[in-house]
C-alpha cells in the first residue's frame, strides 16, 4: 500500500523482496556488507540487492548518522508533537461544537465531522506509534499491533479524500440542481459508514501481508524488529499500491475538482445578487482550499513512495530516509490545517465555540438573517438587509412561503440559491 508505515530501513515495505517471516529463519541467509549484517532472501546476493536499490553502504551510513543524531531526533519529536497536539485539539473542538449545537447539524457538516474524526484517529493512534518507531528505529509493540497499525494508517487518509468528494457532491447538487431534493443528514451518515467500510476493506491485504521481522545489525551490535510488508511477489505489491493510489486518491480528487469547477462556472453565469454571489463564492473557496491542502500535503509523499516501488534507482541513494521522513511529516500537517479552513474561518462556528467557552470569538459583525439567532436552521441560509422593523416585517411577510417551503425541502427561488450554508452552517 502506498501509505504503509515504513521504517525507512533497507528492508522497508517498499523494498523488492521475496516473502520473509519469523518462521522462515531457516531459509534466510546472512552476509556481511561493510560493517552491517542484514537478513535477506538467499536467491539475491547483498551486492545485487544494493545495486538494485542504487543504495550503497555509504548512503545507508549517511542516513543512519542523520536520523540518529540527537539534534535531529529532537527536531522530529517537536514536529510530531506539534502536529499531534494542535491537530488533536483543533479537530476535537470542531467535532464537539458541531455535534453539540443542532443548528449545525447539516449535510456538509456531517462530512466535516467525519474529516475531523479521521484526523483525530491519525493524531491519537498512528502518529504516536510512528514517532516512537522513527526515533528508536525499532518496533516494540508486537506483531498484532504491527498488523493493525499498517492496515489502519491509510484508512484516515483515503477516507478523507472520499469525505471531501461527498462535500463537493452535496454542494454541486445544491447549486447546479437547486429544485431537486437535497441529500439528507441520514443519507450523509450512511455514506460515511459506507466509505469507512470500503476503505477498511481495501486495507485487508495489508493485514494479511504485514508482520514484524527480526533484523540483525552488526553495525550497532543489536537485533531490531521492523514492522513491514511481506508480499508474495513484487508485482502483487505494485498492483495493490497503484490500485489504491488511483481509486482512493487520484479519482476522488479528480471528480472533486470537476464538481467545484462546474460550481464556479454556474455561479459566475447565474443572474443573482452580488452579495449572495460573494458569500457563496467565499464558502466554495474555503472548501476548495481544503481540497488543495489535502492534495499538496499528501501527493508528494505518495508519489515519492510509488516511485520507490516502481523505480528504485530513481530515488534510492543518499538522504532517502531523510527525505521520506520530511515528506511524511509534511503530509501529516494536513490534520492541523483542515480544522482552520473549515472551522476557524467560519463565523457561525466561532460564534458557537464562543458560547461553549463562555466568550464571544467573533470580531466582525455577524450577518443578519430572518432568524434572530443568526444560524441556518434549514437547508439554505436566508440573509436580508433589515433597516427597521417595518422593512423586516414586510420582508418576513413576503418570504413566508419561501421559509415554509425551505423547511419542507421544496423548491428554492433562483435568486436565493447561492445563499448556501457554509462549512459550519454559515
Residue, then its C-alpha position, 0 to 999 in steps of 0.5 A: x500500500x502506498x501509505x504503509x508505515x515504513x521504517x525507512x530501513x533497507x528492508x522497508x515495505x517498499x523494498x523488492x523482496x521475496x516473502x520473509x517471516x519469523x518462521x522462515x529463519x531457516x531459509x534466510x541467509x546472512x552476509x556481511x556488507x561493510x560493517x552491517x549484517x542484514x537478513x535477506x532472501x538467499x536467491x539475491x546476493x547483498x551486492x545485487x540487492x544494493x545495486x538494485x536499490x542504487x543504495x550503497x553502504x555509504x548512503x545507508x551510513x549517511x542516513x543512519x548518522x542523520x536520523x540518529x543524531x540527537x539534534x535531529x531526533x529532537x527536531x522530529x519529536x517537536x514536529x510530531x508533537x506539534x502536529x499531534x497536539x494542535x491537530x488533536x485539539x483543533x479537530x476535537x473542538x470542531x467535532x464537539x461544537x458541531x455535534x453539540x449545537x443542532x443548528x449545525x447539524x447539516x449535510x456538509x457538516x456531517x462530512x466535516x465531522x467525519x474529516x475531523x474524526x479521521x484526523x483525530x484517529x491519525x493524531x491519537x493512534x498512528x502518529x504516536x506509534x510512528x514517532x516512537x518507531x522513527x526515533x528508536x528505529x525499532x518496533x516494540x509493540x508486537x506483531x498484532x499491533x504491527x498488523x493493525x497499525x499498517x492496515x489502519x494508517x491509510x484508512x484516515x487518509x483515503x477516507x478523507x479524500x472520499x469525505x471531501x468528494x461527498x462535500x463537493x457532491x452535496x454542494x454541486x447538487x445544491x447549486x447546479x440542481x437547486x429544485x431537486x431534493x437535497x441529500x439528507x443528514x441520514x443519507x450523509x451518515x450512511x455514506x460515511x459508514x459506507x466509505x469507512x467500510x470500503x476503505x477498511x476493506x481495501x486495507x485487508x491485504x495489508x493485514x494479511x501481508x504485514x508482520x514484524x521481522x527480526x533484523x540483525x545489525x552488526x553495525x550497532x551490535x543489536x537485533x531490531x524488529x521492523x514492522x513491514x510488508x511481506x508480499x508474495x511477489x513484487x508485482x502483487x505489491x505494485x498492483x495493490x499500491x497503484x490500485x489504491x493510489x488511483x481509486x482512493x486518491x487520484x479519482x476522488x480528487x479528480x471528480x472533486x475538482x470537476x464538481x467545484x469547477x462546474x460550481x464556479x462556472x454556474x455561479x459566475x453565469x447565474x443572474x443573482x445578487x452580488x452579495x449572495x454571489x460573494x458569500x457563496x463564492x467565499x464558502x466554495x473557496x474555503x472548501x476548495x482550499x481544503x481540497x488543495x491542502x489535502x492534495x499538496x500535503x499528501x501527493x508528494x509523499x505518495x508519489x515519492x513512495x510509488x516511485x520507490x516501488x516502481x523505480x528504485x534507482x530513481x530515488x534510492x541513494x543518499x538522504x532517502x530516509x531523510x527525505x521520506x521522513x520530511x515528506x511524511x511529516x509534511x503530509x501529516x500537517x494536513x490534520x492541523x490545517x483542515x480544522x482552520x479552513x473549515x472551522x476557524x474561518x467560519x463565523x457561525x462556528x466561532x460564534x458557537x465555540x464562543x458560547x461553549x467557552x463562555x466568550x464571544x470569538x467573533x470580531x466582525x459583525x455577524x450577518x443578519x438573517x430572518x432568524x434572530x439567532x443568526x444560524x441556518x436552521x434549514x437547508x439554505x441560509x436566508x440573509x436580508x438587509x433589515x433597516x427597521x422593523x417595518x422593512x423586516x416585517x414586510x420582508x418576513x411577510x413576503x418570504x413566508x412561503x419561501x421559509x415554509x417551503x425551505x423547511x419542507x425541502x421544496x423548491x428554492x427561488x433562483x435568486x436565493x440559491x447561492x445563499x448556501x450554508x457554509x462549512x459550519x452552517x454559515 
